[in-house]
């Protein structure tokens, strides 16, 4: 059997088990549905491939994200008794199988909890379009913008990565190259995830599975990312927020027994969330390289350290008072700080490899010179 067919087949089976765990009625044996999920995830991560390095990294991370979602929804949370849609009267466990299936699909496809009582805070404003048609055409227009941006970023990044070999020393790569790779990598990831988001939102709205108001933008405003805490909690996508928060709260309150609302509890949750996020992304790197030499864990464990330092600086600056929104100059300096921090901590070697592997097709170069499948310029 083709390895790619095996992968996507088993991956789909894994998703079916997770959905089944959301649909079945509460039971002491519901935990057993977690067993095939974890074994399938381990097998897929360590022994299969999609046939593309960049896709391996993305799908490997997504698989581990779903594994932690399964841990949350199956082991940590009695979903049908504890989670509710906004306006839902009683627990869904008393409803029919069809109603529970529809409810489970909505939960399964809403990692940010849009329209749920546990909706992630600080989401961007919801679409104001009253009709499905207007929403679909707007999403199609945005897809075109994101596709063009992805292509242009690829062209920019495609030019001469010869200085970024796998064995290159991180500290010897010029800052100019680091900045270029950083913005290329983040811009590419941003554009591609937005394209995928637009496709899913269109399919969901056209099929009447959801309403346009259920699809606020995937990312927040970049001008709001003037601290690392705000970048991770407001600007960057919040697809992992529910799962990370549930595990972090479990560790802080159930494992360590810390009181809720204390600073110690907040920082334990902060470190726990980034540790789990590091595990998710490091697993994707393993699936891509088939070894544990990636830098994902180091990158994510560095984030809470910097956020703690930020908190100390902000507290000292405000002299213990509740800080007001900083002026434009301070926000600009904050954005420069955030960009500089990511330039220092993201590994440009791995980012460059992912950019190279992902550059397989260009509409712009194809229309301009017939070069539909360009290679990297050395």
C-alpha positions as CSV (number, residue, x, y, z in Angstrom):
1,X,0.0,0.0,0.0
2,X,1.2,3.5,-0.8
3,X,2.5,5.1,2.4
4,X,0.5,8.3,1.7
5,X,-2.8,6.3,1.3
6,X,-2.0,4.5,4.6
7,X,-1.3,7.8,6.4
8,X,-4.4,9.6,5.3
9,X,-6.6,6.6,5.9
10,X,-5.4,6.0,9.4
11,X,-5.5,9.7,10.1
12,X,-9.2,9.8,9.1
13,X,-9.9,6.8,11.4
14,X,-8.2,8.8,14.3
15,X,-10.6,11.7,13.7
16,X,-13.6,9.4,13.6
17,X,-12.7,8.0,17.1
18,X,-12.4,11.6,18.5
19,X,-15.8,12.5,17.0
20,X,-17.3,9.4,18.4
21,X,-16.1,10.3,21.9
22,X,-18.0,13.6,21.6
23,X,-21.2,11.9,20.4
24,X,-21.6,9.0,22.7
25,X,-23.5,9.6,26.0
26,X,-21.5,10.1,29.2
27,X,-20.2,6.8,30.5
28,X,-17.5,5.5,32.8
29,X,-16.1,3.6,29.8
30,X,-15.9,6.6,27.5
31,X,-12.1,6.9,28.2
32,X,-11.6,3.7,26.2
33,X,-12.1,5.7,23.0
34,X,-8.8,7.5,23.8
35,X,-6.8,4.2,23.5
36,X,-7.0,3.8,19.7
37,X,-6.4,7.6,19.2
38,X,-3.1,7.6,21.1
39,X,-1.8,4.4,19.4
40,X,-2.8,5.6,16.0
41,X,-1.1,8.9,16.6
42,X,2.1,7.3,17.8
43,X,2.2,5.0,14.7
44,X,1.5,7.8,12.3
45,X,4.0,10.1,13.9
46,X,6.9,7.6,14.0
47,X,6.3,5.2,11.1
48,X,4.6,7.1,8.3
49,X,5.0,10.1,6.0
50,X,2.8,12.3,3.8
51,X,5.6,12.4,1.2
52,X,6.5,16.1,1.7
53,X,8.7,17.5,4.5
54,X,6.7,20.7,5.1
55,X,3.4,18.8,5.0
56,X,4.9,16.3,7.5
57,X,5.8,19.1,9.9
58,X,2.3,20.6,9.7
59,X,0.4,17.4,9.9
60,X,2.6,16.0,12.6
61,X,1.9,19.1,14.7
62,X,-1.9,18.9,13.9
63,X,-2.0,15.2,14.9
64,X,-0.4,16.0,18.3
65,X,-2.7,19.0,18.7
66,X,-5.7,16.6,18.2
67,X,-4.2,14.2,20.7
68,X,-4.2,16.9,23.4
69,X,-7.7,17.9,22.3
70,X,-8.7,14.2,22.8
71,X,-7.1,14.3,26.2
72,X,-9.1,17.3,27.1
73,X,-12.4,16.2,25.7
74,X,-12.2,12.6,26.8
75,X,-10.1,12.4,30.0
76,X,-10.3,15.9,31.5
77,X,-13.8,17.1,30.6
78,X,-17.2,15.5,30.6
79,X,-18.0,17.4,27.4
80,X,-21.8,16.7,27.2
81,X,-22.4,17.8,30.8
82,X,-19.8,20.6,31.1
83,X,-19.7,22.3,27.6
84,X,-22.7,24.1,26.1
85,X,-23.5,26.2,23.1
86,X,-24.4,29.8,23.9
87,X,-28.2,29.8,24.6
88,X,-28.3,26.0,25.1
89,X,-30.9,25.2,27.7
90,X,-29.9,21.8,29.1
91,X,-27.1,19.2,28.7
92,X,-26.9,17.6,25.2
93,X,-26.7,14.2,26.8
94,X,-30.5,14.0,27.0
95,X,-30.9,14.7,23.3
96,X,-31.3,12.2,20.4
97,X,-28.3,10.6,18.5
98,X,-28.8,13.0,15.5
99,X,-28.8,16.1,17.8
100,X,-25.7,14.8,19.6
101,X,-24.0,14.2,16.3
102,X,-24.7,17.7,15.1
103,X,-23.6,19.1,18.5
104,X,-20.4,17.0,18.4
105,X,-19.6,18.2,14.9
106,X,-19.9,21.8,16.0
107,X,-17.6,21.2,18.9
108,X,-15.1,19.2,16.8
109,X,-14.9,22.0,14.2
110,X,-14.7,24.9,16.6
111,X,-11.3,24.8,18.4
112,X,-11.7,28.4,19.4
113,X,-15.1,27.7,20.9
114,X,-16.9,30.4,18.7
115,X,-20.5,30.4,19.8
116,X,-19.8,28.3,22.9
117,X,-19.9,29.2,26.5
118,X,-16.1,28.5,26.6
119,X,-15.4,30.9,23.7
120,X,-11.8,32.0,23.6
121,X,-11.4,35.7,24.8
122,X,-10.1,38.5,22.6
123,X,-11.2,37.1,19.3
124,X,-11.4,39.5,16.3
125,X,-14.7,41.1,15.5
126,X,-17.3,38.8,13.8
127,X,-18.2,39.3,10.2
128,X,-21.1,41.7,9.8
129,X,-22.5,40.3,6.5
130,X,-26.1,39.3,6.8
131,X,-26.1,37.0,3.8
132,X,-24.2,33.8,3.1
133,X,-23.5,34.9,-0.5
134,X,-21.8,38.1,0.6
135,X,-19.7,36.2,3.1
136,X,-18.6,33.6,0.5
137,X,-17.6,36.3,-2.0
138,X,-15.6,38.2,0.6
139,X,-13.8,35.0,1.7
140,X,-13.0,34.2,-2.0
141,X,-11.6,37.7,-2.4
142,X,-9.4,37.2,0.7
143,X,-8.3,33.8,-0.6
144,X,-7.0,35.6,-3.7
145,X,-5.1,38.1,-1.6
146,X,-3.6,35.4,0.7
147,X,-2.6,33.3,-2.3
148,X,-0.9,36.2,-4.0
149,X,0.9,37.1,-0.7
150,X,2.0,33.4,-0.3
151,X,3.4,33.4,-3.9
152,X,5.2,36.7,-3.5
153,X,6.7,35.6,-0.2
154,X,7.8,32.4,-1.9
155,X,9.5,34.3,-4.7
156,X,11.3,36.5,-2.2
157,X,12.4,33.6,-0.1
158,X,13.3,31.4,-3.1
159,X,16.3,33.6,-4.0
160,X,19.5,32.1,-2.7
161,X,19.2,30.1,0.5
162,X,22.7,28.7,-0.1
163,X,24.1,30.3,3.1
164,X,21.5,28.4,5.2
165,X,22.8,24.8,5.2
166,X,21.4,22.3,7.7
167,X,24.7,22.3,9.6
168,X,25.2,26.0,9.6
169,X,25.8,27.5,13.1
170,X,22.8,29.6,14.2
171,X,25.0,32.4,15.6
172,X,27.0,32.8,12.4
173,X,24.0,33.7,10.2
174,X,23.8,37.4,9.6
175,X,21.0,39.3,11.2
176,X,19.8,40.4,7.8
177,X,19.3,36.8,6.7
178,X,17.6,35.9,10.0
179,X,15.1,38.8,9.6
180,X,14.5,37.8,6.0
181,X,13.9,34.1,6.9
182,X,11.7,35.1,9.9
183,X,9.3,37.2,7.9
184,X,9.3,34.8,5.1
185,X,8.5,31.9,7.3
186,X,5.9,33.7,9.4
187,X,4.3,35.3,6.4
188,X,4.1,32.0,4.6
189,X,2.6,30.3,7.6
190,X,0.1,33.2,8.0
191,X,-1.0,33.2,4.4
192,X,-1.4,29.4,4.0
193,X,-3.3,29.0,7.3
194,X,-5.6,31.9,6.2
195,X,-6.2,30.2,2.8
196,X,-7.2,26.9,4.6
197,X,-9.3,28.9,7.0
198,X,-11.2,30.6,4.2
199,X,-11.8,27.2,2.4
200,X,-13.2,25.6,5.5
201,X,-15.4,28.6,6.4
202,X,-16.8,28.7,2.9
203,X,-17.6,25.0,2.9
204,X,-19.2,25.2,6.3
205,X,-21.4,28.3,5.5
206,X,-22.5,27.0,2.1
207,X,-23.5,23.6,3.6
208,X,-25.5,25.5,6.3
209,X,-23.4,23.8,9.0
210,X,-22.7,27.3,10.4
211,X,-23.5,31.0,10.0
212,X,-21.1,33.7,8.7
213,X,-21.0,35.2,12.3
214,X,-19.4,32.0,13.4
215,X,-16.2,32.8,11.5
216,X,-14.3,35.7,13.0
217,X,-10.9,36.2,11.3
218,X,-8.2,33.6,12.3
219,X,-5.7,36.2,13.4
220,X,-5.9,39.4,15.4
221,X,-4.5,42.8,14.5
222,X,-0.7,42.9,14.2
223,X,-0.5,46.4,15.6
224,X,-1.8,44.9,18.9
225,X,1.3,42.7,19.2
226,X,3.4,45.1,21.1
227,X,4.2,42.6,23.9
228,X,4.8,38.9,23.6
229,X,1.8,38.2,25.9
230,X,-0.5,40.1,23.6
231,X,1.1,38.5,20.5
232,X,0.3,35.0,21.8
233,X,-3.1,35.8,23.3
234,X,-4.5,38.2,20.8
235,X,-2.7,38.4,17.4
236,X,-1.6,34.8,16.7
237,X,-4.3,32.2,16.0
238,X,-6.0,30.8,19.1
239,X,-6.7,27.3,17.7
240,X,-4.8,25.6,20.6
241,X,-6.0,27.9,23.3
242,X,-8.8,25.7,24.7
243,X,-6.7,22.5,24.8
244,X,-3.6,24.2,26.3
245,X,-5.6,26.1,28.9
246,X,-7.4,22.9,30.0
247,X,-4.2,21.0,30.5
248,X,-2.4,23.9,32.1
249,X,-5.3,24.3,34.6
250,X,-5.2,20.6,35.4
251,X,-1.5,20.7,36.1
252,X,-1.7,23.9,38.3
253,X,-4.8,23.0,40.3
254,X,-5.1,19.2,40.2
255,X,-1.5,18.2,40.1
256,X,0.2,20.9,42.2
257,X,-3.0,21.9,44.1
258,X,-2.4,25.6,43.7
259,X,-5.1,28.1,44.6
260,X,-6.9,29.7,41.7
261,X,-6.2,33.3,40.9
262,X,-2.7,33.5,42.4
263,X,0.3,34.7,40.5
264,X,2.1,31.3,41.1
265,X,-0.9,29.5,39.6
266,X,-0.9,31.8,36.6
267,X,2.8,31.3,35.9
268,X,2.6,27.5,36.3
269,X,-0.2,27.6,33.8
270,X,1.9,29.8,31.5
271,X,4.9,27.5,31.5
272,X,2.7,24.4,31.2
273,X,0.9,25.7,28.2
274,X,4.1,26.6,26.3
275,X,5.6,23.3,27.3
276,X,2.7,21.4,25.7
277,X,2.8,23.7,22.7
278,X,6.5,22.9,22.4
279,X,5.7,19.1,22.5
280,X,3.1,19.6,19.7
281,X,5.5,21.5,17.4
282,X,8.5,19.4,18.3
283,X,6.6,16.3,17.3
284,X,5.9,17.9,13.9
285,X,9.6,18.5,13.5
286,X,10.3,14.9,14.4
287,X,7.9,13.7,11.7
288,X,9.7,16.0,9.2
289,X,13.3,15.1,10.0
290,X,12.9,11.7,11.7
291,X,15.1,12.8,14.6
292,X,14.7,14.9,17.7
293,X,17.2,17.6,16.7
294,X,14.6,20.3,16.0
295,X,14.4,23.5,18.0
296,X,10.7,23.7,18.6
297,X,10.8,22.8,22.3
298,X,13.6,25.3,23.0
299,X,11.7,28.1,21.1
300,X,8.4,27.5,23.0
301,X,10.1,27.1,26.5
302,X,11.8,30.5,25.9
303,X,8.5,32.3,25.5
304,X,7.2,32.2,29.1
305,X,10.6,33.3,30.3
306,X,10.5,36.4,28.1
307,X,6.8,37.0,29.1
308,X,7.7,37.0,32.8
309,X,10.5,39.5,32.1
310,X,7.9,41.6,30.2
311,X,5.6,41.5,33.2
312,X,8.3,42.7,35.5
313,X,9.3,45.6,33.2
314,X,5.6,46.6,32.8
315,X,5.0,46.4,36.5
316,X,8.1,48.5,37.3
317,X,7.1,51.0,34.6
318,X,3.6,51.4,35.9
319,X,4.9,51.6,39.5
320,X,2.2,49.1,40.7
321,X,-0.7,51.0,39.1
322,X,-3.0,49.5,36.5
323,X,-1.2,50.3,33.2
324,X,-3.1,52.3,30.6
325,X,-2.8,51.5,26.9
326,X,0.7,52.8,26.0
327,X,1.2,55.6,23.5
328,X,1.9,55.1,19.9
329,X,5.7,55.4,20.4
330,X,5.8,52.8,23.1
331,X,3.6,50.4,21.0
332,X,6.0,50.8,18.1
333,X,9.0,50.1,20.4
334,X,7.1,47.1,21.7
335,X,6.4,45.7,18.2
336,X,10.1,46.1,17.4
337,X,10.9,44.2,20.6
338,X,8.6,41.4,19.7
339,X,10.0,41.1,16.1
340,X,13.6,41.2,17.5
341,X,12.8,38.4,20.0
342,X,11.4,36.1,17.3
343,X,14.4,36.9,15.1
344,X,16.7,35.7,18.0
345,X,14.7,32.6,19.0
346,X,13.3,31.1,15.8
347,X,15.8,28.7,14.1
348,X,16.4,30.2,10.6
349,X,17.9,26.9,9.3
350,X,14.8,24.9,9.9
351,X,12.6,27.8,8.7
352,X,14.6,28.1,5.5
353,X,14.3,24.3,4.9
354,X,10.6,24.5,5.3
355,X,10.3,27.4,2.9
356,X,12.4,25.6,0.3
357,X,10.3,22.4,0.6
358,X,7.1,24.3,0.3
359,X,8.0,26.2,-2.8
360,X,6.7,23.9,-5.5
361,X,4.3,26.1,-7.7
362,X,4.1,29.8,-8.6
363,X,1.3,31.5,-10.4
364,X,3.1,34.8,-10.6
365,X,6.3,33.3,-12.2
366,X,4.1,31.0,-14.3
367,X,2.2,33.9,-15.8
368,X,5.2,36.1,-16.1
369,X,7.7,33.7,-17.7
370,X,6.1,30.2,-17.9
371,X,8.1,29.1,-14.9
372,X,5.2,27.3,-13.1
373,X,7.5,25.0,-11.0
374,X,10.5,27.1,-10.1
375,X,13.5,25.9,-8.2
376,X,15.6,27.7,-5.6
377,X,18.0,30.2,-7.1
378,X,21.5,29.3,-5.9
